[in-house]
Amino acid sequence: MDGDFLKHAFIFAIPIIAIVGGITMGIIRTLGEQRMAELARRERIAAIERGVDPERLPPIADPNGRDEYAQGSGRLRRAHGLMIGGSILVAIGIATFALLASIEPDKSHKLLGLLPLLTGCALLASSAVIWPRKK
């Protein structure tokens, strides 16, 4: 009885440890990024206090390395998401169509592949519509 309980408790302990570890790593990463951003701001303020022209200082870099998104281009981010989702759905639609066409060529089941294919095409078209244009 006790051996079974320990075995079941150990089975549930593995995912619990993984979840707690993932949350802890996320918190530690966020705190580290905040600390690095704070140090960069302090260094910039110290340089300005010493008389360095603020225009000559480099801009503060995004800690996540997403410089193209740091400008606040939500449309670009949304367009990228739609493009990725559309590409995946187009690939799934083509693969489903080809699979069902090769299994039963004389049946109309292969048309099920058109649903993700056309959905992916619609996502790609909407990505092209909302893509930010240069002025």
Secondary structure, DSSP 8 states (H G I E B T S, - for coil): -HHHHHHHHHHHHHHHHHHHHHHHHHHHHHHHHHHHHHHHHHHHHHHHHTT--GGGS-----TTS-HHHHT--HHHHHHHHHHHHHHHHHHHHHHHHHHHHHH-TTSSGGGGGHHHHHHHHHHHHHHHHHS----
